[in-house]
Amino acid sequence: MKFNDVLAFLLILVVIPGLWLAQGADFMTLPGEVNGVLLSGWTLVVQYYFRKKPGEAPSETPSK
């Protein structure tokens, strides 16, 4: 596993959700702008790792 993969998984599973949980439990307060950046960053990282890789066969759709 590469360093970028480890960093991405830590962001997706630990850091960003941890910040949201800390804010939800009133341990810290984040401005709305920061929450927006966290949400968009989280979705971009998730989309990057779950996109279709080049060279993959297209998914088959069931025929009627």
C-alpha distance (Angstrom), angle and dihedral (degrees) to the residues before:
residue distance angle dihedral
M1 . . .
K2 3.79 . .
F3 3.80 125.1 .
N4 3.82 91.2 -110.9
D5 3.81 90.2 54.9
V6 3.79 92.4 50.9
L7 3.80 91.5 46.9
A8 3.80 91.9 49.3
F9 3.80 93.4 49.0
L10 3.80 90.9 48.4
L11 3.80 90.0 51.9
I12 3.82 93.0 46.3
L13 3.80 97.7 44.2
V14 3.82 107.1 25.9
V15 3.79 120.6 13.7
I16 3.80 105.0 42.4
P17 3.84 96.9 37.3
G18 3.81 87.9 44.3
L19 3.79 90.5 56.6
W20 3.81 90.4 48.9
L21 3.81 91.8 48.6
A22 3.80 91.8 47.8
Q23 3.78 90.1 51.6
G24 3.80 92.0 46.5
A25 3.81 90.6 51.9
D26 3.85 90.3 49.4
F27 3.80 94.1 -116.0
M28 3.80 90.0 126.2
T29 3.78 140.0 4.0
L30 3.78 122.6 -130.2
P31 3.80 123.3 -170.4
G32 3.79 117.4 -116.4
E33 3.79 90.8 -110.1
V34 3.80 91.1 59.0
N35 3.80 91.0 49.2
G36 3.80 89.2 52.4
V37 3.79 91.9 51.6
L38 3.81 91.4 47.2
L39 3.79 91.7 50.4
S40 3.78 94.7 47.6
G41 3.81 92.2 44.6
W42 3.80 91.5 48.7
T43 3.81 92.4 50.5
L44 3.82 92.5 46.8
V45 3.81 92.1 52.9
V46 3.81 91.5 46.9
Q47 3.81 91.8 48.4
Y48 3.80 91.1 48.7
Y49 3.79 93.2 55.8
F50 3.80 97.6 40.9
R51 3.79 98.4 45.1
K52 3.79 121.5 113.6
K53 3.77 109.6 -90.1
P54 3.82 120.3 -131.3
G55 3.77 111.9 -91.8
E56 3.79 95.9 27.2
A57 3.77 116.6 132.4
P58 3.79 113.8 -108.6
S59 3.79 113.8 -103.0
E60 3.74 113.8 -99.0
T61 3.75 118.6 -120.1
P62 3.78 117.5 -146.8
S63 3.79 112.4 -105.6
K64 3.79 120.9 -132.9
